[in-house]
Amino acid sequence: ACAVLLADRLPRVVLWGRDAGHVHAMETARENTRLLPGIPLADNMLLISDPRAAVYAAECLVSAVPTRYLRETLGRI
């Protein structure tokens, strides 16, 4: 949801997801049918499942991770 909002305001948004299969499905459908059905993903959104690639592709990181997964997620990045 944060990436969708940012994509309306920024020239490019990089969205990293930990599940490569889910990222691929979102990229193919240009929609997150599991969590945001009916909301299209903008063309200026780059979807990536590799955390290193996401860090290198972005100028700024915004975390929208549930607190219980924050330590693990930031450790991967």
Secondary structure, 3 states (H helix, E strand, C coil): CHHHHHHCCCCCEEEECCCHHHHHHHHHHCECCCCCCCCECCCCEEEECCHHHHHHHCCCCCCCCCHHHHHHHHHHC
